[in-house]
Amino acid sequence: MNSFWFLFFKYAFILTYLVVGFIVAFEAILCMNKSAFAIKWVRRLYTLKSFMISVYIFYPMLWIVYLFLEVIPFYLGGSKHLTKFDIATMLYYIFPDECDECDL
């Protein structure tokens, strides 16, 4: 019933979503923590609109990475503070000029 090519493309799509999702999620979590290197990197690779689209497409991955990089280390004592999960503030850190234009 399931041909080789159907299964190939199905699993290729799933693996691509996972890999690209983790990359975007790591970038977003680093930007939430105000990492200067990550902010420069995201500004170089994305526009505000394209980064927002990427973040919302990979939103489940963002929560998984946030859980493993922020929440679990905080409760296990490896981190002193828990960074707030706030996409709007993160976007303002990365694209302050563009966000000011959106407010007008």
Backbone as numpy.savetxt, mean C-alpha at the origin, in Angstrom:
# Nx Ny Nz CAx CAy CAz Cx Cy Cz
-12.46 -30.50 -17.72 -13.28 -29.31 -17.72 -12.41 -28.06 -17.72
-11.52 -27.98 -16.75 -10.60 -26.84 -16.70 -9.38 -27.13 -17.57
-9.22 -26.36 -18.58 -8.09 -26.58 -19.47 -6.82 -26.03 -18.83
-5.72 -26.43 -19.40 -4.42 -25.98 -18.92 -4.32 -24.46 -18.96
-4.73 -23.84 -20.03 -4.58 -22.39 -20.18 -5.50 -21.62 -19.25
-6.68 -22.14 -18.99 -7.57 -21.50 -18.03 -6.94 -21.49 -16.64
-6.42 -22.64 -16.22 -5.77 -22.71 -14.92 -4.50 -21.87 -14.87
-3.76 -21.87 -15.96 -2.53 -21.08 -16.02 -2.84 -19.60 -15.81
-3.81 -19.06 -16.54 -4.12 -17.64 -16.41 -4.77 -17.32 -15.08
-5.54 -18.25 -14.55 -6.16 -18.02 -13.24 -5.09 -17.89 -12.16
-4.16 -18.83 -12.12 -3.12 -18.79 -11.10 -2.11 -17.67 -11.36
-1.87 -17.36 -12.61 -0.99 -16.23 -12.93 -1.60 -14.93 -12.44
-2.90 -14.77 -12.60 -3.58 -13.56 -12.12 -3.51 -13.48 -10.60
-3.75 -14.58 -9.92 -3.71 -14.58 -8.45 -2.32 -14.26 -7.94
-1.31 -14.88 -8.50 0.06 -14.63 -8.06 0.51 -13.21 -8.37
0.11 -12.68 -9.50 0.44 -11.30 -9.84 -0.22 -10.34 -8.86
-1.48 -10.59 -8.53 -2.18 -9.75 -7.55 -1.46 -9.77 -6.21
-1.03 -10.95 -5.76 -0.34 -11.05 -4.48 1.00 -10.32 -4.48
1.80 -10.52 -5.51 3.13 -9.90 -5.55 3.03 -8.39 -5.68
2.27 -7.90 -6.64 2.15 -6.45 -6.82 1.44 -5.84 -5.62
0.47 -6.55 -5.06 -0.23 -6.05 -3.88 0.69 -5.87 -2.69
1.58 -6.83 -2.45 2.52 -6.68 -1.34 3.49 -5.53 -1.59
3.90 -5.32 -2.81 4.80 -4.20 -3.11 4.11 -2.88 -2.82
2.90 -2.70 -3.33 2.16 -1.46 -3.09 1.86 -1.29 -1.61
1.51 -2.38 -0.93 1.20 -2.30 0.50 2.43 -1.91 1.31
3.59 -2.46 1.01 4.81 -2.08 1.72 5.12 -0.61 1.49
4.98 -0.15 0.26 5.20 1.27 -0.03 4.25 2.14 0.78
2.99 1.76 0.83 1.99 2.56 1.54 2.25 2.57 3.05
2.59 1.43 3.62 2.85 1.37 5.07 4.10 2.18 5.41
5.11 2.12 4.58 6.30 2.95 4.83 5.96 4.43 4.74
5.09 4.79 3.82 4.68 6.19 3.71 3.82 6.62 4.89
3.03 5.71 5.45 2.27 6.03 6.66 3.20 6.35 7.82
4.38 5.71 7.82 5.37 5.94 8.86 6.29 7.12 8.54
5.97 7.85 7.48 6.69 9.05 7.06 8.15 8.78 6.67
8.39 7.66 6.03 9.72 7.35 5.55 10.04 8.24 4.34
11.10 9.03 4.47 11.46 9.97 3.41 11.81 9.25 2.11
12.51 8.14 2.22 12.88 7.38 1.03 11.65 6.84 0.32
10.70 6.29 1.07 9.49 5.74 0.47 8.64 6.83 -0.17
8.57 7.99 0.47 7.79 9.09 -0.09 8.38 9.57 -1.40
9.72 9.67 -1.46 10.38 10.06 -2.72 10.13 9.01 -3.80
10.20 7.76 -3.42 10.02 6.68 -4.37 8.60 6.70 -4.94
7.60 6.85 -4.07 6.22 6.86 -4.53 5.95 8.09 -5.40
6.49 9.24 -5.01 6.31 10.46 -5.82 6.93 10.31 -7.21
8.03 9.57 -7.29 8.69 9.38 -8.57 7.92 8.40 -9.46
7.31 7.38 -8.86 6.66 6.34 -9.65 5.19 6.60 -9.95
4.50 7.35 -9.09 3.06 7.48 -9.19 2.63 8.94 -9.24
1.44 9.16 -9.77 0.72 10.41 -9.56 -0.25 10.16 -8.41
-0.90 11.22 -7.94 -1.86 11.05 -6.85 -2.97 10.09 -7.25
-3.51 10.28 -8.43 -4.62 9.44 -8.87 -4.20 7.98 -9.05
-3.05 7.74 -9.66 -2.63 6.35 -9.89 -2.28 5.65 -8.58
-1.71 6.38 -7.62 -1.41 5.75 -6.33 -2.69 5.46 -5.55
-3.66 6.36 -5.62 -4.94 6.11 -4.96 -5.62 4.88 -5.54
-5.59 4.74 -6.85 -6.19 3.57 -7.50 -5.47 2.30 -7.07
-4.13 2.35 -7.03 -3.36 1.17 -6.60 -3.67 0.80 -5.15
-3.77 1.80 -4.29 -4.06 1.53 -2.88 -5.43 0.90 -2.73
-6.43 1.39 -3.44 -7.77 0.83 -3.29 -7.92 -0.52 -3.97
-7.19 -0.77 -5.03 -7.22 -2.10 -5.65 -6.61 -3.14 -4.71
-5.52 -2.76 -4.06 -4.81 -3.69 -3.19 -5.11 -3.44 -1.71
-6.30 -2.94 -1.41 -6.69 -2.62 -0.04 -6.59 -3.82 0.92
-7.04 -5.02 0.53 -6.88 -6.16 1.45 -5.41 -6.46 1.77
-4.55 -6.32 0.79 -3.13 -6.56 1.03 -2.56 -5.51 1.98
-3.07 -4.30 1.88 -2.62 -3.22 2.76 -2.92 -3.57 4.22
-4.09 -4.11 4.48 -4.45 -4.50 5.84 -3.59 -5.66 6.35
-3.28 -6.60 5.48 -2.45 -7.73 5.89 -1.04 -7.26 6.25
-0.47 -6.40 5.41 0.87 -5.89 5.69 0.86 -5.01 6.94
-0.18 -4.21 7.11 -0.31 -3.38 8.32 -0.37 -4.25 9.56
-1.10 -5.35 9.48 -1.19 -6.27 10.62 0.18 -6.83 10.98
0.92 -7.29 9.97 2.21 -7.93 10.24 3.34 -6.95 10.55
3.29 -5.74 10.03 4.38 -4.79 10.26 4.12 -3.80 11.39
2.86 -3.58 11.74 2.54 -2.58 12.76 1.87 -3.17 13.99
0.79 -3.89 13.80 -0.03 -4.33 14.93 0.65 -5.44 15.73
1.08 -6.50 15.08 1.70 -7.62 15.79 2.98 -7.19 16.50
3.91 -6.46 15.86 5.10 -6.02 16.61 4.77 -5.09 17.78
3.71 -4.28 17.64 3.33 -3.40 18.74 2.87 -4.20 19.95
2.04 -5.20 19.73 1.52 -5.99 20.84 2.53 -6.99 21.38
3.53 -7.34 20.61 4.59 -8.22 21.11 5.73 -7.44 21.76
5.65 -6.13 21.75 6.65 -5.30 22.42 7.81 -4.89 21.54
7.75 -5.14 20.26 8.85 -4.78 19.37 8.78 -3.36 18.87
7.68 -2.68 19.13 7.50 -1.32 18.65 6.93 -0.47 19.78
7.38 0.78 19.85 6.95 1.67 20.94 5.60 2.32 20.66
5.29 2.59 19.40 4.02 3.25 19.07 3.37 2.54 17.88
2.06 2.66 17.83 1.28 2.06 16.75 0.87 3.17 15.80
1.32 3.09 14.56 0.97 4.07 13.55 -0.49 3.91 13.18
-1.20 5.03 13.11 -2.62 5.01 12.77 -2.79 4.66 11.30
-3.75 3.79 11.01 -4.06 3.40 9.63 -4.99 4.47 9.06
-4.40 5.41 8.32 -5.18 6.53 7.77 -4.67 6.82 6.37
-5.45 6.44 5.38 -5.04 6.59 3.99 -5.02 8.06 3.57
-5.98 8.84 4.03 -6.03 10.26 3.64 -4.80 11.01 4.14
-4.40 10.76 5.37 -3.20 11.42 5.90 -1.95 10.94 5.17
-1.90 9.66 4.85 -0.76 9.13 4.11 -0.64 9.80 2.75
-1.77 9.96 2.06 -1.75 10.62 0.75 -1.31 12.08 0.89
-1.68 12.73 1.98 -1.25 14.11 2.19 0.25 14.20 2.45
0.83 13.21 3.16 2.29 13.19 3.36 3.02 13.06 2.03
2.48 12.26 1.14 3.17 11.98 -0.13 2.96 13.11 -1.13
1.72 13.55 -1.28 1.36 14.54 -2.30 0.73 15.77 -1.65
1.48 16.57 -0.89 0.85 17.70 -0.19 0.30 18.77 -1.15
1.02 19.08 -2.20 0.56 20.12 -3.13 -0.69 19.69 -3.88
-0.70 18.45 -4.35 -1.85 17.94 -5.09 -3.08 17.85 -4.18
-2.87 17.46 -2.91 -4.00 17.35 -1.98 -4.57 18.73 -1.64
-3.70 19.75 -1.57 -4.19 21.10 -1.33 -5.05 21.57 -2.49
-4.67 21.24 -3.71 -5.47 21.60 -4.87 -6.82 20.89 -4.86
-6.85 19.64 -4.36 -8.11 18.90 -4.29 -9.06 19.52 -3.28
-8.51 20.09 -2.19 -9.35 20.70 -1.16 -10.04 21.95 -1.68
-9.40 22.64 -2.62 -10.01 23.86 -3.14 -11.14 23.49 -4.07
